[in-house]
Amino acid sequence: MGDKVLLIGSGGREHALEWMLGKSQLIDILYMSPGNGRKETERFKNTGIQSAKEEFFEATYNFAREKGINSIIVGPEAPAALGIANFFHARGFENILCPKKKPSMIEGDKFFSHEINEILKIPQAFSIKCYNQADAKKAIHEVFNENGGVIKARGLKEGKGVKVCDTKDEALHEIDFNYGKYGPELLIAE
């Protein structure tokens, strides 16, 4: 008898994971949480549980126990940053492919990952941390060069928190007209 696997998430990454996992003869049942519109079969089932949201971690855990899930794969960054792995580990479920909350900060906090790179002397683009709009404009003048630069929002933005700008003027325009979509804290980088 093969494994029962729970795949959390419903985006493109999870669709690709589902497609590859579905090819494995080692998996008897692949549960998708919440699901992605795929027609259910004996091997592919949708849970309907919004497992990526913290308020549904308990329901996800109960589902995993009830169905005898052997392994859990977490696709999105948000549940990792919210501590889904910590939640399951605290209840004795160790076979979850997902970083714990603290290491997931590398993905979820641009300032944290920048600081880790500095501490470990890992080469990275020159960057300035900004805490307000005025700081961001000043940093654009300091950091941007003939190659342009990058505006990076702090926090999880689900792939929508980075803007590559070819010129200072483009970046300044972005800060003037779209500052609110990023939030108050930005990393301005080469």
N, C-alpha and C positions, 0 to 999 in steps of 0.2 A: 504494500500500500504506500502511495506517495504522500507528499506533503500537502498541507492546506496553507496557502499563502494569502496574506492580506496586503493589498497595495493601496496606500493612502494617497489621494490626490486625483485630480481629474483634468489636468492640463496636457499639453503636448508631450512633456517629459514622461508623464505617467502613461500616456497612450503608447509611446515607444517602449517603455518598460513592459507594459501589458503584452504587446506584440511579441517581444523577445521571450518573456516568461511563458507565454502561451505555447511556445515551441518545445518547451522542456517536457520530457516524459517523466521527470521526477516530481512534477506537480500534478496532483489529482484535481484540486479545485483552486482556482484563483478568484478570490473575492476582491472587488474593486470598491473602494470607499471614498466618495459616495457612489461612484459609478460614472460612466462616461457616455452613456447612450448606446453602448454595444448591446446587441441582442443577447439575452441570457441563454446559456446552455447548461448542461450538466457540469461542465468544467469552468465556465465563466459566470460569475454571479455578482450583481450589484448589491451593496448593503443599504444604500439610502442614508447612511449616517454621515454627517458632515465632520468626519474624523480629524480634519486639519484644524478645526476650531477647538480651542481649549475647553469650552463648555461641553464638548462631546468626547473628551478623552475617556471619561468613566464609561460612557455607553460603548465606546470602541473596545475598551478593555473587557467589558462584560460580553460583548459579541465574540471577541477572540477566545475567551474561556469557553463560552457556550458551544462554539463551532469547532473547538480543538485546533485552533490555528497554531501551526508550527513556527512560522516566520512572518515578520511584518517588515515591509519596505515602505519607507516614507519618502515621497518625491519632493513635495514643496519645502521651501525654506522656513515658512512661517511656523509650522508645528514644531520644527526642530528648535527654533528660537524661543518658542513658548515652553519647551521642556517636555515634549511627548516622550522622549527616550527616558528621561529621569522618572516620569510618571510610571511607565511600564517597569523599569528596573526596580523601583521602590516596591512594586507588587510581585516581584519575583520573575517577571517575564524578561529574559535577557536577550532573546533572539529577535532584536529589532535593529534593522539597518538604518541608522540615523545617528548623527552626533548628539551628545548630550547638550544641555542648554549652554553651558559656558563655552565649549569649543565652537558652537554654532554662531557665536558672536563675530567670528571672523567673517562670516557671510553677511550677518545682519547689522553690523555696525562699522561703517567705513573708518571712523576715528579709531576704533579699537584695532582693526586690522592694520591701519597705518602705524599705530604705536607698536604693535607686535613686530612689524617689519623693522622699525627703527631699533628696538631693543635687541633683536636677533641679527641686526646688520644685514638684512635681506635687501638687496637693491630694489628701489622703487622710484617712480616718478617723483620729482620735487612737488610737494603739495603744501597747502596752507589750510589749517582748520579755521572755519569761519562760523561765528555764532549769530550773525545778523546780516542784513542786506548790505549795510555799509562795509562791513568786513569783507564780504564776498566781492564787492566792486573793487575795493582796494587790492585784494588778492589777485583778481583778474589782471590788473595792471602789472603786478609783480611776477606772476607765473607765466602768463601767455607769452608766446613768442611767434616767430614766423610759421611754426607748425600748428598754431592754435593751442587748444587745451581742452580740459574736461571739467564739467560741473558734476559732482557726485553728491546725492542726497544722503544724509545719515539715516540709517534705519532700513527696514525692509520695505521696498517699493515694488516688489514683484516684477523686476526687470524694467521698471519705468523710471528709475531714479538717477539715470546717468544721461548726460547730454554732451556729446562731442561737438565742439564749436571750432570752426576754421579760423576765426578772427576774434580779436578783443571786442570789436563792435557787436558781433553776433552774440557773444557771451554776455555783454552788458545789456543788450536788448532782452535776452533770455531772463536775466535777473530782474530787469525792470518790469517785464510783462508776465512772467510765469513763476515768479519767486514763490508764490503760495503753494504751488504743486510740489515743491521740494521740501518745504518745512524750513524752520529757522536755521538749522545747522547744515552746513555744506562743506565739502572738501573740494577745493579748487586745485587741480593738478595739471602738470604738463601733459 
